[in-house]
Amino acid sequence: MTRVPPGPAEPAPVSSPARRAARRGELLQWIAVHSLGVAAALFFALPFVFVLLTSLMSDSQALSRDLVPRTWEWGNYRQILDTPGFLTWWRNTLVYAGLGTALTVVSSVPVAYALAKFRFRGRGAALMLVISTMMLPPQVVVVPMYLFWAKQLGLSGTLWPLIIPMAFGDAFSVFLLRQFLTTIPDEYVDAARVDGCGDLRTLVRVVLPMAKPGIAAVALFQFFNAWNDYFGPQIYASENPGAWTLSYGLESFKGAHHTDWNLTMAATVLVMAPVIAVFFFAQKAFVEGVTLTGVKG
């Protein structure tokens, strides 16, 4: 009679106490991680909640220790919008941020494309020159730049000295776009050239659709910088209230209403709201572009 060899021994079942201990450990880990996440979210969100609640208080309650409005004063926002010059500051900021962002993207993309995909002598030196300009603080060149724009071209009291230079590229934008374009395989570019596409058509038809996350990140960075810029408008537009932006006008408004904290907070909310809304709707493209996750078609 043939003997059947014994099969592999079955693993011993895990005891019920050990299983419960493992589940308890996983539960405690989940609670710890999410508790830290909630604490971090509250740390960043509570200041915004405080500003929003204070903006809806009355004049007397804003100076008290109350955290929640007794009556919701939505008229504070109407009063801010009716303030002389506020809508003008809003319009100037939109022009400055919108036009400046468009000029920066249009002028930076070709330079980044050349540094990422072209092979020419001195490409590394050109990239180092671009990066070196990022190390130069704007305060260092503010005096000669002001003399050029104000004395030579007579553009003081306007925002054009801040907008026009954006048409010649931005070092940070060029660097960020170049880093993203290097993640796009050269085979796509080579295939487009084999099909008869020139450099410009290859950039427009092949590279740009794949570089949308990087372009979105650059556009958001530039938009936020221009929207929150205080130093530039103070230098070039301070003498003309008709050219003030929201960041500079808010400082003037706060000085005129230093005891009306509810109105000051309402004006702050109106200044922050567009930036928060833009980031909320574009955060996926922004994060994807910053992390340079790869090729997207």
C-alpha positions in Angstrom: 0.0 0.0 0.0 1.3 3.4 -1.0 1.6 5.9 1.9 0.4 9.4 1.3 2.8 12.0 2.6 1.4 14.3 5.2 0.5 17.8 3.9 1.9 21.0 5.3 0.9 21.8 8.8 -1.8 24.4 9.1 -0.8 27.6 10.9 -2.0 27.8 14.4 -5.0 30.1 14.7 -4.3 33.5 16.2 -5.7 33.6 19.6 -8.6 35.9 20.2 -6.8 38.2 22.8 -3.9 38.7 20.3 -6.4 39.7 17.6 -8.2 42.1 19.8 -4.9 43.6 20.9 -3.9 44.2 17.2 -7.2 45.8 16.4 -6.9 48.0 19.5 -3.4 49.1 18.4 -4.7 50.0 14.9 -7.6 51.9 16.4 -5.3 53.9 18.7 -3.0 54.7 15.8 -5.9 55.9 13.7 -7.1 58.1 16.6 -3.7 59.6 17.1 -3.1 60.4 13.4 -6.5 62.0 13.0 -6.3 63.9 16.2 -3.0 65.5 15.0 -4.7 66.3 11.7 -7.7 67.9 13.4 -5.4 69.9 15.8 -3.3 71.1 12.8 -6.5 72.1 10.9 -7.9 74.0 13.9 -4.5 75.7 14.4 -4.7 77.2 10.9 -8.5 77.6 10.6 -9.3 79.3 13.9 -7.7 82.7 13.0 -9.8 82.9 9.9 -12.9 82.0 11.9 -12.1 84.7 14.4 -11.7 87.3 11.7 -15.0 86.3 10.1 -16.9 86.3 13.3 -15.5 89.7 14.4 -16.4 91.2 11.0 -20.1 90.4 11.7 -20.2 92.1 15.1 -21.4 95.5 16.0 -19.0 98.3 16.9 -19.4 97.9 20.7 -19.2 94.1 20.7 -16.1 94.0 18.5 -14.1 95.6 21.4 -15.5 93.1 24.0 -14.4 89.5 24.8 -17.3 87.9 23.0 -16.4 85.4 20.4 -19.8 84.9 18.7 -21.9 87.9 17.4 -25.0 88.7 19.3 -26.5 90.1 16.1 -25.1 89.3 12.7 -24.2 92.6 11.2 -24.0 91.8 7.5 -24.3 95.5 6.7 -20.6 95.8 7.6 -19.7 94.4 4.3 -22.0 96.8 2.5 -20.4 99.7 4.4 -17.0 98.5 3.2 -18.1 98.3 -0.4 -19.5 101.8 -0.2 -16.3 103.2 1.2 -14.9 105.7 -1.4 -12.0 104.1 -3.3 -12.5 100.5 -2.2 -13.9 99.2 -5.5 -11.1 101.2 -7.3 -8.5 99.3 -5.2 -10.3 96.1 -6.1 -10.2 96.9 -9.8 -6.5 97.9 -9.7 -5.6 94.7 -7.9 -7.4 92.6 -10.4 -5.6 94.4 -13.3 -2.3 94.1 -11.6 -2.6 90.4 -10.6 -4.4 89.2 -13.7 -2.4 91.0 -16.3 0.9 90.4 -14.5 0.2 86.7 -14.2 -0.6 86.4 -17.9 2.5 88.3 -18.9 4.7 86.2 -16.6 3.4 82.9 -17.9 3.6 83.9 -21.5 7.2 85.2 -21.1 8.5 82.4 -18.9 7.2 79.3 -20.7 9.5 79.7 -23.8 12.6 80.4 -21.7 11.9 77.3 -19.5 11.2 75.2 -22.6 14.6 76.2 -24.1 16.5 75.5 -20.9 14.8 72.1 -20.5 14.7 70.7 -24.1 17.3 72.5 -26.2 20.9 71.4 -26.3 23.3 74.4 -26.7 26.6 75.6 -25.4 26.2 77.6 -22.2 22.9 76.2 -21.2 24.1 75.4 -17.7 25.6 78.9 -17.3 22.3 80.4 -18.5 20.4 78.4 -15.9 22.8 79.4 -13.2 22.4 83.0 -14.2 18.6 82.7 -13.9 18.9 81.1 -10.5 21.3 83.7 -9.3 18.8 86.5 -9.9 16.5 84.8 -7.4 19.1 85.5 -4.7 19.0 89.3 -5.3 16.5 91.0 -3.0 14.2 93.5 -4.7 15.1 96.1 -2.1 18.7 96.2 -3.5 17.6 97.5 -6.9 14.6 99.6 -5.9 16.4 102.9 -6.0 17.8 102.6 -9.6 14.5 101.0 -10.8 12.5 103.8 -9.3 14.7 106.5 -10.9 14.3 104.8 -14.2 10.5 104.4 -14.1 9.7 107.6 -12.3 12.3 110.1 -13.7 13.1 108.7 -17.1 9.7 107.4 -18.2 7.5 109.4 -15.9 5.3 106.4 -14.8 5.3 107.1 -11.0 1.8 107.1 -9.5 0.8 104.1 -11.7 1.1 100.3 -11.5 2.9 100.0 -14.9 6.4 99.9 -13.3 5.2 96.7 -11.6 3.3 95.2 -14.6 5.7 95.9 -17.5 8.7 94.0 -16.1 6.6 90.9 -15.9 6.5 90.7 -19.7 10.2 89.8 -19.6 9.9 86.7 -17.4 10.4 85.8 -13.8 13.3 83.9 -12.5 11.3 81.7 -10.1 8.7 81.0 -12.7 11.3 80.0 -15.3 13.1 77.8 -12.8 9.9 76.0 -11.6 8.6 75.5 -15.2 12.0 74.2 -16.3 12.0 71.7 -13.5 8.6 70.5 -14.5 9.4 70.3 -18.3 12.4 68.1 -17.6 9.9 65.4 -16.4 8.3 65.3 -19.9 10.1 62.6 -21.9 12.2 63.8 -24.8 10.6 61.1 -27.0 7.4 63.2 -27.3 9.4 66.2 -28.5 11.4 64.1 -30.9 8.3 62.5 -32.3 6.7 65.9 -33.0 9.8 67.1 -34.8 9.9 63.9 -36.9 6.3 64.6 -37.9 7.4 68.0 -39.2 6.5 70.3 -36.2 8.8 73.2 -35.6 9.9 74.3 -32.2 7.1 76.7 -31.6 4.4 74.3 -32.8 5.9 71.5 -30.7 5.8 73.8 -27.7 2.1 74.8 -28.3 0.7 71.5 -29.5 2.7 68.9 -27.5 4.5 70.4 -24.5 1.9 72.9 -23.2 -1.0 70.4 -22.9 1.3 68.1 -20.8 2.7 71.0 -18.7 -0.7 72.3 -17.5 0.0 71.4 -13.8 3.3 73.3 -13.8 1.8 76.3 -15.6 -1.1 76.3 -13.1 1.4 76.3 -10.2 3.4 79.2 -11.7 0.2 81.2 -12.4 -1.1 80.7 -8.9 2.2 81.7 -7.3 2.4 84.9 -9.4 -1.3 85.7 -8.8 -0.9 85.4 -5.0 2.3 87.4 -5.0 0.7 90.2 -7.0 -2.5 90.2 -5.0 -0.7 90.4 -1.7 2.1 92.8 -2.9 2.5 95.7 -0.5 6.0 96.8 -1.2 5.6 97.6 -4.9 2.5 99.7 -4.8 3.9 101.6 -1.8 7.0 102.6 -3.8 5.3 103.5 -7.2 1.6 104.2 -6.5 1.5 105.7 -3.0 1.2 109.3 -4.3 -1.9 108.5 -6.4 -4.8 107.0 -4.4 -6.5 106.1 -7.7 -3.7 103.6 -8.4 -3.7 101.9 -4.9 -4.2 98.2 -4.6 -6.1 96.3 -1.9 -3.1 95.5 0.1 -2.0 99.2 0.3 -5.5 100.5 0.6 -6.2 98.2 3.4 -3.4 99.7 5.4 -4.9 103.2 4.8 -8.4 101.9 5.7 -7.1 100.4 9.0 -5.4 103.7 9.9 -8.7 105.6 9.4 -10.8 103.0 11.3 -8.3 101.9 13.9 -11.1 101.7 16.6 -13.7 100.0 14.3 -12.3 96.5 14.4 -15.5 95.0 12.9 -15.1 97.1 9.8 -11.3 96.4 9.6 -12.0 92.6 9.8 -14.8 92.9 7.2 -12.3 94.6 4.8 -9.8 91.9 5.6 -12.3 89.2 4.7 -13.1 90.9 1.4 -9.4 91.1 0.6 -8.7 87.4 1.5 -11.8 85.9 -0.1 -10.7 85.9 -3.7 -7.3 84.3 -2.9 -8.9 81.6 -0.8 -11.5 80.9 -3.5 -8.9 80.7 -6.3 -6.8 78.3 -4.2 -9.8 76.2 -3.2 -10.8 75.5 -6.8 -7.2 75.2 -8.2 -5.5 73.4 -5.3 -5.4 70.0 -7.2 -3.5 71.6 -10.1 -1.4 73.6 -7.7 -0.2 70.7 -5.6 0.3 68.5 -8.7 2.4 71.2 -10.3 4.6 71.9 -7.3 5.3 68.2 -6.5 6.2 67.6 -10.2 4.5 64.2 -10.2 5.2 63.3 -13.8 3.6 63.5 -17.2 0.0 64.3 -17.7 -1.6 64.0 -21.1 
